[in-house]
Amino acid sequence: MEETMATSVKYDDWRDHLQQHGYTIIKNAISPEKAQYYQQQQIEWLEKFTYGFKKDDSTTWTPEYLPAHARGGMYFRYGVQHEAFMWEARQEAGIIDAFAKLWGTDELLVSFDAMNITFPSSNTTNSQPWPHIDQSPQKKGLHCVQGFINFTPNGPEDGGLMVLKGTHKLTEKFFETFPEQANRESWGPEDWFSFEASEIDWFRERGCEPKKVCADPGDLIMWDSRTIHYSVPPQSEQMRALIYLCYTPARFATPENLEKKAVLFKNKQGSVRDSITHSTFHPQILTRDSTVETHPTEHKESFFHKILDHHHDKHGNEGQATEGGLHSELKKDQGDFKQYIKEDRQLEEEGQTYGGLM
């Protein structure tokens, strides 16, 4: 595949840091007050389950009192990707503006990604690093930039994102040097590749050093998907809270991609990292023993479906960009989106959504 974004232009802003080091921080993408609001929404979502978790009782901050999660605090089941507050966060102007600036277009599609809320007492003490990338070596150049909105203070000891600075510039060289590694079993259909310790040494020998990414509430962290990264467990008493998201230009999507996203949306399922080509399915799950909800509640036609319809009308089967943009269309749909949020919350209060958890 051809490169989809120029990486040799100097911008004199945060994009230069992304190009040089493989990650960047956009300060105050949302306000600290909004960050606190989203953290509270996450807490309230956890307290709706019947496992006994209570924010004010630290003895319940352990796995037996929490719904199923991974790596100490990653939640991607129970249809959480389509909770009202998750969609509200994805619509934050500061977040969309950053990705629009990155890609040079406001015609974007967003991933249906997970959230993370990790408590100091979470069972992560023995968690081992899992250094990986999220872009296939078959794709040349930059195709995907991942991100998350940070909701809590996150310092050197607080757990969080670790990157190997500069590895995004060397991953193509690595697979050219060791072509037999690209197809080993760790490679999956979602562009995910995990590196072994000896392979990390290859990058370290070429000057790539680990960097714990620290941030304040309201900051947006973005990283090149070719950058080797992993999470580290907290060594402090600070809670970690965030929402993962990824936006890519709508013109990258084929009609098949859009249809698949429509199915995911309708079924309240998730896709991770690349908002278009990645299609990891995370169905609604009722309990920690993975009972699946087979008849999720359906909402009326949403703003997302209107985007799909608009994209089909505008680009047809070729998926090529033409004059105009989605920006004005999204503005027109703003009222519908607010009504969608209102109705979604009402259904939630009545216990009619999210796997009947209430």
Rosetta blueprint (number, residue, H / E / L):
1 M L
2 E L
3 E L
4 T L
5 M L
6 A L
7 T L
8 S L
9 V L
10 K L
11 Y L
12 D L
13 D L
14 W H
15 R H
16 D H
17 H H
18 L H
19 Q H
20 Q H
21 H H
22 G L
23 Y E
24 T E
25 I E
26 I E
27 K L
28 N L
29 A L
30 I L
31 S L
32 P H
33 E H
34 K H
35 A H
36 Q H
37 Y H
38 Y H
39 Q H
40 Q H
41 Q H
42 Q H
43 I H
44 E H
45 W H
46 L H
47 E H
48 K L
49 F L
50 T L
51 Y L
52 G L
53 F L
54 K L
55 K L
56 D L
57 D L
58 S H
59 T H
60 T H
61 W L
62 T L
63 P H
64 E H
65 Y H
66 L L
67 P L
68 A L
69 H L
70 A E
71 R L
72 G L
73 G L
74 M E
75 Y E
76 F L
77 R L
78 Y L
79 G L
80 V H
81 Q H
82 H H
83 E L
84 A H
85 F H
86 M H
87 W H
88 E H
89 A H
90 R H
91 Q L
92 E L
93 A H
94 G H
95 I H
96 I H
97 D H
98 A H
99 F H
100 A H
101 K H
102 L H
103 W H
104 G L
105 T L
106 D L
107 E L
108 L E
109 L E
110 V E
111 S L
112 F L
113 D L
114 A L
115 M E
116 N E
117 I E
118 T E
119 F L
120 P L
121 S L
122 S L
123 N L
124 T L
125 T L
126 N L
127 S L
128 Q L
129 P L
130 W L
131 P L
132 H E
133 I E
134 D L
135 Q L
136 S L
137 P L
138 Q L
139 K L
140 K L
141 G L
142 L L
143 H L
144 C L
145 V E
146 Q E
147 G E
148 F E
149 I E
150 N E
151 F L
152 T L
153 P L
154 N E
155 G L
156 P L
157 E L
158 D L
159 G L
160 G E
161 L E
162 M E
163 V E
164 L E
165 K L
166 G L
167 T H
168 H H
169 K H
170 L L
171 T H
172 E H
173 K H
174 F H
175 F H
176 E H
177 T H
178 F L
179 P H
180 E H
181 Q H
182 A L
183 N L
184 R L
185 E L
186 S L
187 W L
188 G L
189 P L
190 E L
191 D L
192 W L
193 F E
194 S E
195 F L
196 E L
197 A H
198 S H
199 E H
200 I H
201 D H
202 W H
203 F H
204 R H
205 E L
206 R L
207 G L
208 C L
209 E L
210 P E
211 K E
212 K E
213 V L
214 C L
215 A E
216 D L
217 P L
218 G L
219 D L
220 L E
221 I E
222 M E
223 W E
224 D E
225 S L
226 R L
227 T L
228 I L
229 H E
230 Y E
231 S E
232 V E
233 P L
234 P L
235 Q L
236 S L
237 E L
238 Q L
239 M L
240 R E
241 A E
242 L E
243 I E
244 Y E
245 L E
246 C L
247 Y E
248 T E
249 P E
250 A H
251 R H
252 F H
253 A L
254 T L
255 P H
256 E H
257 N H
258 L H
259 E H
260 K H
261 K H
262 A H
263 V H
264 L H
265 F H
266 K H
267 N L
268 K L
269 Q L
270 G L
271 S L
272 V L
273 R L
274 D L
275 S L
276 I L
277 T L
278 H L
279 S L
280 T L
281 F L
282 H L
283 P L
284 Q L
285 I E
286 L L
287 T L
288 R L
289 D L
290 S L
291 T L
292 V E
293 E L
294 T L
295 H L
296 P L
297 T L
298 E L
299 H L
300 K L
301 E L
302 S L
303 F H
304 F H
305 H H
306 K H
307 I H
308 L H
309 D H
310 H H
311 H H
312 H H
313 D H
314 K H
315 H H
316 G H
317 N H
318 E H
319 G L
320 Q L
321 A L
322 T L
323 E L
324 G L
325 G L
326 L H
327 H H
328 S H
329 E H
330 L H
331 K H
332 K H
333 D L
334 Q H
335 G H
336 D H
337 F H
338 K H
339 Q H
340 Y H
341 I H
342 K H
343 E H
344 D H
345 R H
346 Q H
347 L H
348 E H
349 E H
350 E L
351 G L
352 Q L
353 T L
354 Y L
355 G L
356 G L
357 L L
358 M L
